[in-house]
């Protein structure tokens, strides 16, 4: 039985732009505000400064010349529907 393929979602006009100040209205970072670093219109996600912080761990790997393990902190994408623009709050 073949699986039915989903149609791609229709593109939505995103009003967020780079360097906008936004506030998160839902999720674990609800109530926090930050500056938009980038917007991906294909996935409807925005990278917002100090929102949705994730930690990535690496272990030592001599074949890749990584002598010691590290933990890097970065930002995960936040859905644009969870961000309010300044004139909204």
Protein Blocks (a to p, Z undefined) as FASTA:
>chain_A
ZZdddddddddddfbdehiacddfedjkgoiacddfbdcfklopacdehiaiacdddddd
fknopabdcdddddddddfklpccfklZZ
